[in-house]
Amino acid sequence: MNIVYQFTAFLSISLIAIVVAVFVVGVSLLGKAIKRSTQEKTQVEKNNKEEVQTQIAELKETLSDCTDKNKIIAFKKDIRSLEDRLRKHENQIKKIEKSPNFLTVNGGILHPGIFLLLSLVCSLIAAGISSNANIYKNFLTTTIPVIIWLFGVFLIYAAMRMIINSLKIIQDVAMTSDEAVLRDNVEALTKALRIHETSKKPILELYILRPKCPIKVGVDEEFTIEFDLTLKQGDMGKNIEVYFFSAPDEFVFPNMDTWHQDKLSKVPNYLSTRIKINEVKKGVRCYSRHLYVKAPQKRSKFKLLYQIICDGYNSGIKEIQIKVIKKRKRKK
């Protein structure tokens, strides 16, 4: 038996070295293990625990209104079954919460290390008693060493369970980490492509050249708005249409094709006209366009609305402030 005692002593020493190596690897994955544990806990609570709790609440509510004895018995049985499932989910959550502990100082090296050191001491004590036994065998020299050795073996078993649990967690975290890295890379690439595509989409802005803003015109005066389009983003804007809208009984657009918006439009019954532009390129100024307008017959502040639409862009409805003042005398 002395050889067996020595073997367990050397086994304890070897396992201590393994514990240190496992801890060094495990502690580097501790952050990912905690993140994975949190995600699994959230998933279990969302997909299982909350669903079971909802079913229990619904059954209890149905049970409170039920008068049939057979149905009451069936409902109670279902509730007990669901409560058992709920306890299992709670135990699963506790297990998930504790799993990263096997990679910490306490769970990863302190506890198994102490067990293995105690096992080493037990093996050495058992070997010492056995080798110093008298020639006449008795209870103390034959049984006690075996008992001490068995206690040491139990400690080795407990330490190995901890080591195996640590290795399982390291394996799971390493596998899911690779998947997480791949998923994060795909998400980052998708986001980058989306940003790139967004930066390529054109954004156009209308810039009024004449008259100078704020625009002031006389009552019932005909005037021309000379404007230009600027490309704020993207390389090119194609198939551009600039729409102008005026509220009923306000501005009109002489010598231009006009129509009224329908009642379901964002600008119902507004007088509308359109100016088409083939394309606007980045860094290349296009020649100015002209909008012919006639002012209302009353003095006030008015809004002339416009909207720019092209391939991949819609500015939405914007406004130009125009103040109609007393009719101005024409210069001779």
C-alpha positions in Angstrom: 0.0 0.0 0.0 3.0 2.3 0.6 3.4 2.6 -3.3 -0.2 3.6 -3.6 0.1 6.3 -1.0 3.2 7.6 -2.8 1.3 7.5 -6.1 -1.5 9.7 -4.8 1.0 12.1 -3.3 2.7 12.5 -6.7 -0.7 12.8 -8.4 -1.6 15.6 -6.0 1.6 17.5 -6.9 0.9 17.0 -10.6 -2.6 18.2 -10.4 -1.5 21.4 -8.5 0.6 22.3 -11.5 -2.4 21.6 -13.8 -4.6 23.8 -11.6 -2.2 26.7 -12.0 -2.1 26.3 -15.8 -5.9 26.1 -16.0 -6.2 29.2 -13.9 -3.8 31.2 -16.1 -5.9 30.3 -19.2 -9.2 30.7 -17.4 -8.6 34.1 -15.9 -7.9 35.5 -19.4 -11.4 34.4 -20.4 -13.1 35.5 -17.2 -14.6 38.7 -18.7 -16.1 36.8 -21.7 -17.4 34.1 -19.3 -19.2 36.7 -17.3 -20.7 38.3 -20.4 -21.7 34.9 -21.7 -23.3 34.0 -18.3 -25.3 37.3 -18.3 -26.5 36.6 -21.9 -27.6 33.1 -21.0 -29.3 34.2 -17.9 -31.2 36.9 -19.8 -32.2 34.4 -22.5 -33.5 31.8 -19.9 -35.4 34.5 -18.0 -36.9 35.9 -21.2 -37.7 32.7 -23.1 -38.5 30.3 -20.2 -39.0 31.8 -16.8 -41.3 34.7 -17.9 -43.3 32.3 -20.1 -43.9 29.8 -17.3 -44.7 32.6 -14.8 -47.3 33.9 -17.3 -48.8 30.5 -17.7 -49.0 30.0 -13.9 -50.7 33.4 -13.5 -53.2 32.6 -16.3 -54.0 29.1 -14.8 -54.5 30.6 -11.3 -56.8 33.2 -12.7 -58.8 30.5 -14.5 -58.8 28.4 -11.4 -60.3 31.2 -9.3 -63.3 31.3 -11.6 -63.7 27.6 -12.1 -66.4 25.5 -10.2 -65.9 22.1 -11.9 -64.1 19.8 -9.4 -62.4 17.7 -12.1 -61.2 20.8 -13.9 -59.9 22.3 -10.6 -57.9 19.1 -10.0 -56.5 19.2 -13.5 -55.6 22.9 -13.2 -53.8 22.3 -9.9 -51.9 19.5 -11.4 -50.8 21.7 -14.3 -49.9 24.5 -11.9 -47.7 22.1 -9.9 -46.0 20.9 -13.1 -45.4 24.5 -14.1 -44.0 25.4 -10.7 -41.6 22.4 -11.0 -40.5 23.8 -14.3 -40.1 27.2 -12.8 -37.9 25.8 -10.0 -35.8 24.1 -12.6 -35.4 27.3 -14.5 -34.4 29.1 -11.3 -31.8 26.4 -10.5 -30.5 26.7 -14.1 -30.2 30.5 -13.6 -28.3 29.9 -10.4 -26.0 27.5 -12.1 -25.4 29.9 -14.9 -24.6 32.7 -12.4 -22.1 30.5 -10.6 -20.3 29.2 -13.7 -17.8 32.0 -14.0 -16.7 31.4 -10.4 -14.7 28.4 -11.6 -12.4 30.9 -13.4 -11.8 33.2 -10.4 -9.1 33.0 -7.8 -11.3 31.2 -5.3 -13.0 28.7 -7.6 -10.1 28.4 -10.1 -7.0 28.0 -7.9 -7.7 28.5 -4.2 -10.3 25.8 -3.5 -8.8 23.0 -5.7 -5.3 23.9 -4.6 -6.2 23.6 -0.9 -7.9 20.2 -1.6 -4.9 18.9 -3.4 -2.5 20.1 -0.7 -4.6 18.4 1.9 -4.7 15.3 -0.2 -0.9 15.5 -0.5 -0.6 15.8 3.3 -3.0 12.8 3.8 -1.1 10.7 1.4 2.2 11.5 3.1 0.7 10.8 6.6 -0.7 7.5 5.4 2.7 6.6 3.9 4.5 7.6 7.0 2.3 5.5 9.3 2.4 2.5 7.0 6.3 2.6 6.7 6.8 2.9 10.4 4.4 0.1 11.3 5.5 -2.5 13.8 6.1 -6.0 12.6 2.9 -7.0 14.4 -0.1 -5.7 12.5 -2.8 -4.0 14.4 -5.8 -1.7 13.8 -3.8 1.5 14.0 -1.1 0.5 11.5 -3.5 -1.1 9.0 -6.8 0.8 9.0 -6.0 4.4 9.9 -3.6 4.9 7.0 -6.3 3.5 4.6 -8.9 5.9 6.1 -6.6 8.9 5.7 -5.6 7.9 2.2 -9.3 7.5 1.2 -10.0 11.0 2.5 -7.1 12.2 0.4 -8.5 10.4 -2.7 -11.9 12.1 -2.0 -10.1 15.5 -2.0 -8.4 14.6 -5.3 -11.8 13.7 -6.8 -13.3 17.0 -5.6 -10.4 19.0 -7.0 -10.6 17.2 -10.3 -14.3 18.0 -10.5 -13.4 21.7 -10.1 -10.7 21.4 -12.8 -13.0 19.7 -15.2 -15.7 22.3 -14.6 -13.1 25.0 -15.3 -12.0 23.3 -18.5 -15.6 22.9 -19.7 -16.3 26.6 -19.1 -13.0 27.5 -20.9 -14.1 25.4 -23.9 -17.6 26.8 -24.1 -16.4 30.4 -23.7 -13.6 29.9 -26.3 -16.1 28.5 -28.8 -18.8 31.1 -28.2 -16.1 33.8 -28.2 -15.1 32.8 -31.7 -18.7 33.0 -32.7 -19.1 36.3 -31.0 -16.0 37.7 -32.7 -17.3 36.6 -36.1 -20.8 38.0 -35.3 -19.2 41.3 -34.1 -17.1 41.5 -37.3 -20.1 40.9 -39.5 -22.1 43.5 -37.6 -19.2 46.0 -37.9 -18.8 45.3 -41.6 -22.5 45.7 -42.1 -22.5 49.0 -40.2 -19.5 50.2 -42.2 -21.1 49.3 -45.5 -24.3 51.0 -44.4 -22.4 54.1 -43.4 -20.5 54.0 -46.8 -23.8 53.6 -48.7 -25.3 56.5 -46.7 -22.3 58.7 -47.5 -22.7 57.9 -51.2 -26.3 59.0 -51.3 -26.8 62.5 -52.6 -28.0 65.4 -50.4 -29.0 68.5 -52.3 -29.6 72.0 -51.0 -31.3 74.9 -52.7 -29.4 78.2 -52.7 -31.2 81.4 -53.7 -29.1 83.7 -55.8 -31.6 86.5 -56.4 -33.4 88.3 -54.9 -31.4 88.5 -51.7 -32.9 87.0 -48.6 -35.0 87.9 -46.8 -37.1 88.3 -49.9 -39.4 91.4 -50.0 -41.7 92.1 -52.9 -44.6 94.4 -53.5 -48.3 93.5 -53.6 -49.3 91.8 -56.9 -45.7 92.1 -58.1 -44.2 89.6 -60.6 -40.7 88.6 -59.7 -38.2 85.9 -60.5 -36.4 83.6 -58.0 -33.0 82.6 -59.3 -31.7 79.5 -57.5 -28.9 77.0 -57.7 -28.6 73.5 -56.3 -25.6 72.5 -54.2 -24.5 68.9 -53.7 -23.8 68.6 -49.9 -23.1 64.8 -49.9 -22.5 62.2 -52.5 -20.8 62.3 -55.9 -23.8 63.0 -58.1 -27.6 63.7 -58.0 -29.5 62.3 -60.9 -33.1 62.9 -62.3 -33.6 65.9 -60.0 -37.1 67.5 -59.7 -37.6 70.6 -57.6 -41.3 71.2 -56.7 -42.7 74.5 -55.5 -46.0 74.8 -53.6 -48.1 77.8 -52.7 -51.1 77.8 -50.5 -54.5 78.7 -52.1 -55.0 82.4 -52.9 -51.3 83.3 -52.3 -48.5 83.0 -54.9 -49.1 82.0 -58.5 -46.5 80.8 -61.0 -47.1 82.7 -64.3 -45.9 81.2 -67.6 -45.2 77.8 -65.9 -47.1 74.5 -65.9 -49.1 74.3 -62.7 -51.6 72.0 -61.0 -53.2 71.6 -57.6 -52.3 68.9 -55.0 -55.1 66.5 -54.0 -56.7 66.5 -50.6 -54.6 63.5 -49.4 -51.3 65.3 -50.0 -49.1 66.8 -47.3 -50.0 70.1 -48.9 -53.6 69.7 -49.9 -55.0 72.0 -52.6 -51.6 73.8 -52.9 -50.8 75.3 -56.3 -47.7 73.4 -57.6 -45.1 73.6 -60.3 -42.0 71.7 -61.1 -38.5 72.4 -62.5 -36.5 69.4 -63.8 -32.7 69.1 -63.7 -30.9 66.3 -65.3 -28.0 66.0 -62.9 -25.8 67.8 -60.4 -22.1 66.6 -60.0 -19.9 67.1 -57.0 -17.5 70.1 -57.4 -19.3 71.2 -60.6 -21.7 74.1 -60.4 -24.7 73.8 -62.5 -26.3 76.9 -64.2 -29.0 78.6 -62.2 -32.7 78.0 -62.7 -35.6 80.5 -62.6 -38.9 80.3 -60.9 -41.4 82.9 -62.0 -43.7 84.1 -59.2 -46.5 86.6 -58.8 -47.1 87.9 -55.3 -50.5 87.9 -53.5 -52.8 91.0 -53.5 -52.4 91.6 -49.8 -49.5 92.5 -47.5 -48.3 89.9 -45.0 -45.6 87.3 -44.5 -46.0 84.2 -46.6 -44.2 80.8 -47.0 -43.3 79.5 -50.4 -42.7 75.7 -50.0 -40.4 73.6 -52.0 -39.2 70.0 -52.1 -36.2 68.4 -53.9 -36.4 64.8 -55.1 -33.8 62.8 -57.0 -32.6 59.2 -57.2 -31.9 58.1 -53.6 -32.9 61.4 -51.9 -36.0 63.3 -50.8 -35.5 66.6 -49.0 -38.9 66.7 -47.5 -40.9 69.9 -47.7 -39.0 73.1 -46.8 -39.9 76.8 -46.9 -38.8 80.1 -48.2 -39.9 83.2 -46.2 -41.3 86.0 -48.4 -42.6 89.3 -47.1 -45.2 91.1 -49.3 -45.1 94.8 -48.7 -46.8 97.9 -50.1 -46.8 98.1 -53.8 -43.5 99.5 -55.0 -43.2 102.2 -57.6 -41.4 101.2 -60.8 -38.2 103.0 -61.5 -38.4 105.1 -64.7 
